[in-house]
Amino acid sequence: MRQQNADRDHTRLSPVAAAYLVTLAAEPQVAAPPFAIRGTVQLAGERQSLAARAWRLVASVLVRESGF
């Protein structure tokens, strides 16, 4: 967390990077260790707004239900 001055009397904390607690599993072709390993994973992917994703889902349902 990084401190930022909200005004002259207060400071607020803002995140430097996003962190999520996840559980990952190895692919079936790869032998997984018989124990849990804690660590850091970096995932790559495209950014997508929630509004754009919701619109695509709604549009796909409408197209599917309309019979096109």
PDB file of N, CA, C and O in Angstrom, chain B, residues numbered from 101:
ATOM      1  N   MET B 101       0.839  -1.178   0.000  1.00  0.00           N
ATOM      2  CA  MET B 101       0.000   0.000   0.000  1.00  0.00           C
ATOM      3  C   MET B 101       0.887   1.246   0.000  1.00  0.00           C
ATOM      4  O   MET B 101       1.962   1.272   0.599  1.00  0.00           O
ATOM      5  N   ARG B 102       0.406   2.256  -0.681  1.00  0.00           N
ATOM      6  CA  ARG B 102       1.141   3.503  -0.770  1.00  0.00           C
ATOM      7  C   ARG B 102       0.287   4.612  -0.167  1.00  0.00           C
ATOM      8  O   ARG B 102      -0.915   4.687  -0.424  1.00  0.00           O
ATOM      9  N   GLN B 103       0.897   5.455   0.619  1.00  0.00           N
ATOM     10  CA  GLN B 103       0.152   6.550   1.231  1.00  0.00           C
ATOM     11  C   GLN B 103       0.044   7.709   0.251  1.00  0.00           C
ATOM     12  O   GLN B 103       1.009   8.068  -0.422  1.00  0.00           O
ATOM     13  N   GLN B 104      -1.161   8.289   0.186  1.00  0.00           N
ATOM     14  CA  GLN B 104      -1.394   9.475  -0.620  1.00  0.00           C
ATOM     15  C   GLN B 104      -2.099  10.500   0.247  1.00  0.00           C
ATOM     16  O   GLN B 104      -2.920  10.144   1.092  1.00  0.00           O
ATOM     17  N   ASN B 105      -1.788  11.751   0.044  1.00  0.00           N
ATOM     18  CA  ASN B 105      -2.451  12.799   0.803  1.00  0.00           C
ATOM     19  C   ASN B 105      -3.805  13.099   0.180  1.00  0.00           C
ATOM     20  O   ASN B 105      -3.890  13.577  -0.951  1.00  0.00           O
ATOM     21  N   ALA B 106      -4.876  12.809   0.939  1.00  0.00           N
ATOM     22  CA  ALA B 106      -6.229  13.105   0.472  1.00  0.00           C
ATOM     23  C   ALA B 106      -6.510  14.603   0.632  1.00  0.00           C
ATOM     24  O   ALA B 106      -7.064  15.231  -0.270  1.00  0.00           O
ATOM     25  N   ASP B 107      -6.140  15.156   1.745  1.00  0.00           N
ATOM     26  CA  ASP B 107      -6.154  16.596   1.976  1.00  0.00           C
ATOM     27  C   ASP B 107      -5.054  16.888   2.986  1.00  0.00           C
ATOM     28  O   ASP B 107      -4.269  15.997   3.308  1.00  0.00           O
ATOM     29  N   ARG B 108      -4.981  18.082   3.479  1.00  0.00           N
ATOM     30  CA  ARG B 108      -3.822  18.409   4.320  1.00  0.00           C
ATOM     31  C   ARG B 108      -3.862  17.739   5.688  1.00  0.00           C
ATOM     32  O   ARG B 108      -2.823  17.652   6.342  1.00  0.00           O
ATOM     33  N   ASP B 109      -5.022  17.261   6.148  1.00  0.00           N
ATOM     34  CA  ASP B 109      -5.125  16.630   7.462  1.00  0.00           C
ATOM     35  C   ASP B 109      -5.203  15.111   7.401  1.00  0.00           C
ATOM     36  O   ASP B 109      -5.003  14.450   8.419  1.00  0.00           O
ATOM     37  N   HIS B 110      -5.487  14.546   6.239  1.00  0.00           N
ATOM     38  CA  HIS B 110      -5.712  13.109   6.142  1.00  0.00           C
ATOM     39  C   HIS B 110      -4.858  12.499   5.035  1.00  0.00           C
ATOM     40  O   HIS B 110      -4.551  13.135   4.026  1.00  0.00           O
ATOM     41  N   THR B 111      -4.497  11.266   5.261  1.00  0.00           N
ATOM     42  CA  THR B 111      -3.843  10.497   4.201  1.00  0.00           C
ATOM     43  C   THR B 111      -4.674   9.247   3.965  1.00  0.00           C
ATOM     44  O   THR B 111      -5.394   8.799   4.858  1.00  0.00           O
ATOM     45  N   ARG B 112      -4.579   8.693   2.793  1.00  0.00           N
ATOM     46  CA  ARG B 112      -5.293   7.470   2.494  1.00  0.00           C
ATOM     47  C   ARG B 112      -4.317   6.479   1.866  1.00  0.00           C
ATOM     48  O   ARG B 112      -3.288   6.868   1.312  1.00  0.00           O
ATOM     49  N   LEU B 113      -4.649   5.212   1.958  1.00  0.00           N
ATOM     50  CA  LEU B 113      -3.824   4.171   1.370  1.00  0.00           C
ATOM     51  C   LEU B 113      -4.417   3.768   0.028  1.00  0.00           C
ATOM     52  O   LEU B 113      -5.632   3.616  -0.095  1.00  0.00           O
ATOM     53  N   SER B 114      -3.582   3.600  -0.959  1.00  0.00           N
ATOM     54  CA  SER B 114      -4.031   3.111  -2.257  1.00  0.00           C
ATOM     55  C   SER B 114      -3.170   1.923  -2.642  1.00  0.00           C
ATOM     56  O   SER B 114      -1.969   1.913  -2.369  1.00  0.00           O
ATOM     57  N   PRO B 115      -3.767   0.923  -3.273  1.00  0.00           N
ATOM     58  CA  PRO B 115      -3.008  -0.280  -3.619  1.00  0.00           C
ATOM     59  C   PRO B 115      -1.964   0.009  -4.694  1.00  0.00           C
ATOM     60  O   PRO B 115      -2.187   0.818  -5.594  1.00  0.00           O
ATOM     61  N   VAL B 116      -0.831  -0.663  -4.583  1.00  0.00           N
ATOM     62  CA  VAL B 116       0.228  -0.551  -5.586  1.00  0.00           C
ATOM     63  C   VAL B 116      -0.005  -1.587  -6.678  1.00  0.00           C
ATOM     64  O   VAL B 116       0.202  -1.306  -7.858  1.00  0.00           O
ATOM     65  N   ALA B 117      -0.438  -2.786  -6.285  1.00  0.00           N
ATOM     66  CA  ALA B 117      -0.726  -3.854  -7.239  1.00  0.00           C
ATOM     67  C   ALA B 117      -1.866  -4.694  -6.677  1.00  0.00           C
ATOM     68  O   ALA B 117      -2.072  -4.739  -5.464  1.00  0.00           O
ATOM     69  N   ALA B 118      -2.603  -5.356  -7.559  1.00  0.00           N
ATOM     70  CA  ALA B 118      -3.700  -6.218  -7.125  1.00  0.00           C
ATOM     71  C   ALA B 118      -3.145  -7.563  -6.673  1.00  0.00           C
ATOM     72  O   ALA B 118      -2.220  -8.096  -7.285  1.00  0.00           O
ATOM     73  N   ALA B 119      -3.704  -8.100  -5.617  1.00  0.00           N
ATOM     74  CA  ALA B 119      -3.296  -9.418  -5.127  1.00  0.00           C
ATOM     75  C   ALA B 119      -4.554 -10.222  -4.837  1.00  0.00           C
ATOM     76  O   ALA B 119      -5.493  -9.715  -4.223  1.00  0.00           O
ATOM     77  N   TYR B 120      -4.573 -11.466  -5.275  1.00  0.00           N
ATOM     78  CA  TYR B 120      -5.729 -12.329  -5.103  1.00  0.00           C
ATOM     79  C   TYR B 120      -5.265 -13.669  -4.556  1.00  0.00           C
ATOM     80  O   TYR B 120      -4.204 -14.165  -4.935  1.00  0.00           O
ATOM     81  N   LEU B 121      -6.043 -14.248  -3.680  1.00  0.00           N
ATOM     82  CA  LEU B 121      -5.762 -15.568  -3.152  1.00  0.00           C
ATOM     83  C   LEU B 121      -6.435 -16.582  -4.064  1.00  0.00           C
ATOM     84  O   LEU B 121      -7.656 -16.564  -4.217  1.00  0.00           O
ATOM     85  N   VAL B 122      -5.655 -17.460  -4.667  1.00  0.00           N
ATOM     86  CA  VAL B 122      -6.192 -18.443  -5.600  1.00  0.00           C
ATOM     87  C   VAL B 122      -5.574 -19.805  -5.322  1.00  0.00           C
ATOM     88  O   VAL B 122      -4.533 -19.914  -4.675  1.00  0.00           O
ATOM     89  N   THR B 123      -6.235 -20.839  -5.822  1.00  0.00           N
ATOM     90  CA  THR B 123      -5.702 -22.195  -5.787  1.00  0.00           C
ATOM     91  C   THR B 123      -5.572 -22.660  -7.225  1.00  0.00           C
ATOM     92  O   THR B 123      -6.546 -22.643  -7.977  1.00  0.00           O
ATOM     93  N   LEU B 124      -4.380 -23.074  -7.610  1.00  0.00           N
ATOM     94  CA  LEU B 124      -4.123 -23.534  -8.968  1.00  0.00           C
ATOM     95  C   LEU B 124      -3.842 -25.024  -8.948  1.00  0.00           C
ATOM     96  O   LEU B 124      -3.305 -25.549  -7.973  1.00  0.00           O
ATOM     97  N   ALA B 125      -4.202 -25.700 -10.021  1.00  0.00           N
ATOM     98  CA  ALA B 125      -3.934 -27.137 -10.145  1.00  0.00           C
ATOM     99  C   ALA B 125      -3.086 -27.369 -11.391  1.00  0.00           C
ATOM    100  O   ALA B 125      -3.224 -26.664 -12.390  1.00  0.00           O
ATOM    101  N   ALA B 126      -2.212 -28.360 -11.316  1.00  0.00           N
ATOM    102  CA  ALA B 126      -1.361 -28.689 -12.457  1.00  0.00           C
ATOM    103  C   ALA B 126      -2.170 -29.414 -13.515  1.00  0.00           C
ATOM    104  O   ALA B 126      -3.186 -30.039 -13.212  1.00  0.00           O
ATOM    105  N   GLU B 127      -1.720 -29.328 -14.755  1.00  0.00           N
ATOM    106  CA  GLU B 127      -2.373 -30.059 -15.830  1.00  0.00           C
ATOM    107  C   GLU B 127      -2.191 -31.555 -15.599  1.00  0.00           C
ATOM    108  O   GLU B 127      -1.213 -31.966 -14.976  1.00  0.00           O
ATOM    109  N   PRO B 128      -3.127 -32.383 -16.097  1.00  0.00           N
ATOM    110  CA  PRO B 128      -3.040 -33.835 -15.861  1.00  0.00           C
ATOM    111  C   PRO B 128      -1.754 -34.469 -16.399  1.00  0.00           C
ATOM    112  O   PRO B 128      -1.295 -35.478 -15.863  1.00  0.00           O
ATOM    113  N   GLN B 129      -1.169 -33.887 -17.453  1.00  0.00           N
ATOM    114  CA  GLN B 129       0.031 -34.466 -18.028  1.00  0.00           C
ATOM    115  C   GLN B 129       1.274 -34.206 -17.175  1.00  0.00           C
ATOM    116  O   GLN B 129       2.293 -34.878 -17.338  1.00  0.00           O
ATOM    117  N   VAL B 130       1.190 -33.244 -16.277  1.00  0.00           N
ATOM    118  CA  VAL B 130       2.336 -32.867 -15.449  1.00  0.00           C
ATOM    119  C   VAL B 130       2.163 -33.470 -14.060  1.00  0.00           C
ATOM    120  O   VAL B 130       1.101 -33.352 -13.449  1.00  0.00           O
ATOM    121  N   ALA B 131       3.204 -34.110 -13.576  1.00  0.00           N
ATOM    122  CA  ALA B 131       3.137 -34.693 -12.233  1.00  0.00           C
ATOM    123  C   ALA B 131       3.213 -33.573 -11.199  1.00  0.00           C
ATOM    124  O   ALA B 131       4.198 -32.837 -11.136  1.00  0.00           O
ATOM    125  N   ALA B 132       2.178 -33.455 -10.403  1.00  0.00           N
ATOM    126  CA  ALA B 132       2.134 -32.427  -9.373  1.00  0.00           C
ATOM    127  C   ALA B 132       2.811 -32.938  -8.106  1.00  0.00           C
ATOM    128  O   ALA B 132       2.759 -34.134  -7.820  1.00  0.00           O
ATOM    129  N   PRO B 133       3.441 -32.056  -7.348  1.00  0.00           N
ATOM    130  CA  PRO B 133       4.049 -32.488  -6.090  1.00  0.00           C
ATOM    131  C   PRO B 133       2.957 -32.910  -5.101  1.00  0.00           C
ATOM    132  O   PRO B 133       1.831 -32.420  -5.191  1.00  0.00           O
ATOM    133  N   PRO B 134       3.265 -33.799  -4.171  1.00  0.00           N
ATOM    134  CA  PRO B 134       2.256 -34.284  -3.234  1.00  0.00           C
ATOM    135  C   PRO B 134       1.968 -33.312  -2.086  1.00  0.00           C
ATOM    136  O   PRO B 134       1.377 -33.706  -1.081  1.00  0.00           O
ATOM    137  N   PHE B 135       2.375 -32.061  -2.223  1.00  0.00           N
ATOM    138  CA  PHE B 135       2.168 -31.084  -1.160  1.00  0.00           C
ATOM    139  C   PHE B 135       1.849 -29.724  -1.786  1.00  0.00           C
ATOM    140  O   PHE B 135       2.086 -29.508  -2.974  1.00  0.00           O
ATOM    141  N   ALA B 136       1.324 -28.835  -0.994  1.00  0.00           N
ATOM    142  CA  ALA B 136       0.998 -27.492  -1.470  1.00  0.00           C
ATOM    143  C   ALA B 136       2.247 -26.627  -1.507  1.00  0.00           C
ATOM    144  O   ALA B 136       3.123 -26.749  -0.650  1.00  0.00           O
ATOM    145  N   ILE B 137       2.323 -25.763  -2.490  1.00  0.00           N
ATOM    146  CA  ILE B 137       3.447 -24.840  -2.621  1.00  0.00           C
ATOM    147  C   ILE B 137       2.886 -23.426  -2.611  1.00  0.00           C
ATOM    148  O   ILE B 137       1.992 -23.097  -3.390  1.00  0.00           O
ATOM    149  N   ARG B 138       3.414 -22.598  -1.727  1.00  0.00           N
ATOM    150  CA  ARG B 138       3.007 -21.198  -1.694  1.00  0.00           C
ATOM    151  C   ARG B 138       3.959 -20.414  -2.568  1.00  0.00           C
ATOM    152  O   ARG B 138       5.155 -20.702  -2.612  1.00  0.00           O
ATOM    153  N   GLY B 139       3.436 -19.432  -3.257  1.00  0.00           N
ATOM    154  CA  GLY B 139       4.302 -18.627  -4.104  1.00  0.00           C
ATOM    155  C   GLY B 139       3.533 -17.552  -4.833  1.00  0.00           C
ATOM    156  O   GLY B 139       2.403 -17.220  -4.473  1.00  0.00           O
ATOM    157  N   THR B 140       4.146 -17.024  -5.845  1.00  0.00           N
ATOM    158  CA  THR B 140       3.577 -15.953  -6.638  1.00  0.00           C
ATOM    159  C   THR B 140       3.420 -16.423  -8.071  1.00  0.00           C
ATOM    160  O   THR B 140       4.312 -17.073  -8.617  1.00  0.00           O
ATOM    161  N   VAL B 141       2.297 -16.100  -8.678  1.00  0.00           N
ATOM    162  CA  VAL B 141       2.024 -16.451 -10.069  1.00  0.00           C
ATOM    163  C   VAL B 141       1.660 -15.170 -10.801  1.00  0.00           C
ATOM    164  O   VAL B 141       0.882 -14.362 -10.294  1.00  0.00           O
ATOM    165  N   GLN B 142       2.211 -14.983 -11.972  1.00  0.00           N
ATOM    166  CA  GLN B 142       1.830 -13.851 -12.805  1.00  0.00           C
ATOM    167  C   GLN B 142       1.062 -14.376 -13.999  1.00  0.00           C
ATOM    168  O   GLN B 142       1.543 -15.239 -14.733  1.00  0.00           O
ATOM    169  N   LEU B 143      -0.133 -13.850 -14.187  1.00  0.00           N
ATOM    170  CA  LEU B 143      -0.995 -14.251 -15.297  1.00  0.00           C
ATOM    171  C   LEU B 143      -1.070 -13.120 -16.302  1.00  0.00           C
ATOM    172  O   LEU B 143      -1.095 -11.946 -15.931  1.00  0.00           O
ATOM    173  N   ALA B 144      -1.107 -13.472 -17.556  1.00  0.00           N
ATOM    174  CA  ALA B 144      -1.227 -12.467 -18.610  1.00  0.00           C
ATOM    175  C   ALA B 144      -2.605 -12.586 -19.254  1.00  0.00           C
ATOM    176  O   ALA B 144      -3.121 -13.690 -19.423  1.00  0.00           O
ATOM    177  N   GLY B 145      -3.182 -11.483 -19.601  1.00  0.00           N
ATOM    178  CA  GLY B 145      -4.484 -11.489 -20.247  1.00  0.00           C
ATOM    179  C   GLY B 145      -4.862 -10.084 -20.663  1.00  0.00           C
ATOM    180  O   GLY B 145      -4.228  -9.107 -20.263  1.00  0.00           O
ATOM    181  N   GLU B 146      -5.897  -9.996 -21.464  1.00  0.00           N
ATOM    182  CA  GLU B 146      -6.368  -8.690 -21.908  1.00  0.00           C
ATOM    183  C   GLU B 146      -7.275  -8.067 -20.862  1.00  0.00           C
ATOM    184  O   GLU B 146      -7.992  -8.769 -20.150  1.00  0.00           O
ATOM    185  N   ARG B 147      -7.240  -6.774 -20.775  1.00  0.00           N
ATOM    186  CA  ARG B 147      -8.170  -6.058 -19.908  1.00  0.00           C
ATOM    187  C   ARG B 147      -9.531  -6.047 -20.566  1.00  0.00           C
ATOM    188  O   ARG B 147      -9.647  -5.991 -21.790  1.00  0.00           O
ATOM    189  N   GLN B 148     -10.566  -6.102 -19.733  1.00  0.00           N
ATOM    190  CA  GLN B 148     -11.926  -6.079 -20.261  1.00  0.00           C
ATOM    191  C   GLN B 148     -12.816  -5.416 -19.224  1.00  0.00           C
ATOM    192  O   GLN B 148     -12.830  -5.814 -18.059  1.00  0.00           O
ATOM    193  N   SER B 149     -13.552  -4.412 -19.648  1.00  0.00           N
ATOM    194  CA  SER B 149     -14.435  -3.728 -18.709  1.00  0.00           C
ATOM    195  C   SER B 149     -15.630  -4.625 -18.392  1.00  0.00           C
ATOM    196  O   SER B 149     -16.040  -5.449 -19.211  1.00  0.00           O
ATOM    197  N   LEU B 150     -16.172  -4.454 -17.213  1.00  0.00           N
ATOM    198  CA  LEU B 150     -17.342  -5.233 -16.821  1.00  0.00           C
ATOM    199  C   LEU B 150     -18.545  -4.899 -17.698  1.00  0.00           C
ATOM    200  O   LEU B 150     -19.345  -5.777 -18.018  1.00  0.00           O
ATOM    201  N   ALA B 151     -18.673  -3.635 -18.085  1.00  0.00           N
ATOM    202  CA  ALA B 151     -19.795  -3.232 -18.933  1.00  0.00           C
ATOM    203  C   ALA B 151     -19.716  -3.901 -20.307  1.00  0.00           C
ATOM    204  O   ALA B 151     -20.727  -4.370 -20.829  1.00  0.00           O
ATOM    205  N   ALA B 152     -18.517  -3.945 -20.893  1.00  0.00           N
ATOM    206  CA  ALA B 152     -18.359  -4.591 -22.203  1.00  0.00           C
ATOM    207  C   ALA B 152     -18.638  -6.083 -22.109  1.00  0.00           C
ATOM    208  O   ALA B 152     -19.265  -6.656 -23.000  1.00  0.00           O
ATOM    209  N   ARG B 153     -18.179  -6.711 -21.041  1.00  0.00           N
ATOM    210  CA  ARG B 153     -18.428  -8.146 -20.878  1.00  0.00           C
ATOM    211  C   ARG B 153     -19.928  -8.415 -20.699  1.00  0.00           C
ATOM    212  O   ARG B 153     -20.471  -9.346 -21.295  1.00  0.00           O
ATOM    213  N   ALA B 154     -20.588  -7.600 -19.881  1.00  0.00           N
ATOM    214  CA  ALA B 154     -22.029  -7.770 -19.668  1.00  0.00           C
ATOM    215  C   ALA B 154     -22.787  -7.569 -20.975  1.00  0.00           C
ATOM    216  O   ALA B 154     -23.715  -8.320 -21.275  1.00  0.00           O
ATOM    217  N   TRP B 155     -22.395  -6.554 -21.760  1.00  0.00           N
ATOM    218  CA  TRP B 155     -23.060  -6.315 -23.032  1.00  0.00           C
ATOM    219  C   TRP B 155     -22.904  -7.509 -23.969  1.00  0.00           C
ATOM    220  O   TRP B 155     -23.867  -7.905 -24.626  1.00  0.00           O
ATOM    221  N   ARG B 156     -21.704  -8.090 -24.041  1.00  0.00           N
ATOM    222  CA  ARG B 156     -21.497  -9.251 -24.914  1.00  0.00           C
ATOM    223  C   ARG B 156     -22.349 -10.431 -24.471  1.00  0.00           C
ATOM    224  O   ARG B 156     -22.904 -11.144 -25.307  1.00  0.00           O
ATOM    225  N   LEU B 157     -22.458 -10.643 -23.167  1.00  0.00           N
ATOM    226  CA  LEU B 157     -23.281 -11.747 -22.667  1.00  0.00           C
ATOM    227  C   LEU B 157     -24.756 -11.530 -22.996  1.00  0.00           C
ATOM    228  O   LEU B 157     -25.436 -12.455 -23.441  1.00  0.00           O
ATOM    229  N   VAL B 158     -25.248 -10.323 -22.780  1.00  0.00           N
ATOM    230  CA  VAL B 158     -26.643 -10.014 -23.082  1.00  0.00           C
ATOM    231  C   VAL B 158     -26.896 -10.153 -24.576  1.00  0.00           C
ATOM    232  O   VAL B 158     -27.903 -10.734 -24.981  1.00  0.00           O
ATOM    233  N   ALA B 159     -25.999  -9.631 -25.395  1.00  0.00           N
ATOM    234  CA  ALA B 159     -26.168  -9.716 -26.843  1.00  0.00           C
ATOM    235  C   ALA B 159     -26.154 -11.164 -27.311  1.00  0.00           C
ATOM    236  O   ALA B 159     -26.929 -11.529 -28.195  1.00  0.00           O
ATOM    237  N   SER B 160     -25.290 -11.996 -26.738  1.00  0.00           N
ATOM    238  CA  SER B 160     -25.248 -13.400 -27.162  1.00  0.00           C
ATOM    239  C   SER B 160     -26.535 -14.132 -26.794  1.00  0.00           C
ATOM    240  O   SER B 160     -26.996 -14.982 -27.555  1.00  0.00           O
ATOM    241  N   VAL B 161     -27.119 -13.817 -25.646  1.00  0.00           N
ATOM    242  CA  VAL B 161     -28.389 -14.442 -25.253  1.00  0.00           C
ATOM    243  C   VAL B 161     -29.505 -13.983 -26.185  1.00  0.00           C
ATOM    244  O   VAL B 161     -30.327 -14.792 -26.617  1.00  0.00           O
ATOM    245  N   LEU B 162     -29.536 -12.686 -26.497  1.00  0.00           N
ATOM    246  CA  LEU B 162     -30.576 -12.179 -27.399  1.00  0.00           C
ATOM    247  C   LEU B 162     -30.473 -12.802 -28.784  1.00  0.00           C
ATOM    248  O   LEU B 162     -31.492 -13.155 -29.377  1.00  0.00           O
ATOM    249  N   VAL B 163     -29.262 -12.942 -29.305  1.00  0.00           N
ATOM    250  CA  VAL B 163     -29.081 -13.569 -30.618  1.00  0.00           C
ATOM    251  C   VAL B 163     -29.483 -15.033 -30.564  1.00  0.00           C
ATOM    252  O   VAL B 163     -30.154 -15.527 -31.470  1.00  0.00           O
ATOM    253  N   ARG B 164     -29.087 -15.719 -29.529  1.00  0.00           N
ATOM    254  CA  ARG B 164     -29.409 -17.142 -29.395  1.00  0.00           C
ATOM    255  C   ARG B 164     -30.904 -17.346 -29.276  1.00  0.00           C
ATOM    256  O   ARG B 164     -31.438 -18.265 -29.896  1.00  0.00           O
ATOM    257  N   GLU B 165     -31.598 -16.530 -28.507  1.00  0.00           N
ATOM    258  CA  GLU B 165     -33.038 -16.668 -28.300  1.00  0.00           C
ATOM    259  C   GLU B 165     -33.855 -16.208 -29.495  1.00  0.00           C
ATOM    260  O   GLU B 165     -34.992 -16.646 -29.670  1.00  0.00           O
ATOM    261  N   SER B 166     -33.295 -15.331 -30.321  1.00  0.00           N
ATOM    262  CA  SER B 166     -34.048 -14.843 -31.473  1.00  0.00           C
ATOM    263  C   SER B 166     -34.054 -15.833 -32.624  1.00  0.00           C
ATOM    264  O   SER B 166     -34.870 -15.702 -33.536  1.00  0.00           O
ATOM    265  N   GLY B 167     -33.178 -16.805 -32.608  1.00  0.00           N
ATOM    266  CA  GLY B 167     -33.174 -17.838 -33.629  1.00  0.00           C
ATOM    267  C   GLY B 167     -32.231 -17.576 -34.781  1.00  0.00           C
ATOM    268  O   GLY B 167     -32.293 -18.293 -35.780  1.00  0.00           O
ATOM    269  N   PHE B 168     -31.362 -16.587 -34.696  1.00  0.00           N
ATOM    270  CA  PHE B 168     -30.393 -16.319 -35.776  1.00  0.00           C
ATOM    271  C   PHE B 168     -29.365 -17.399 -35.864  1.00  0.00           C
ATOM    272  O   PHE B 168     -28.476 -17.338 -36.713  1.00  0.00           O
TER     273      PHE B 168
END
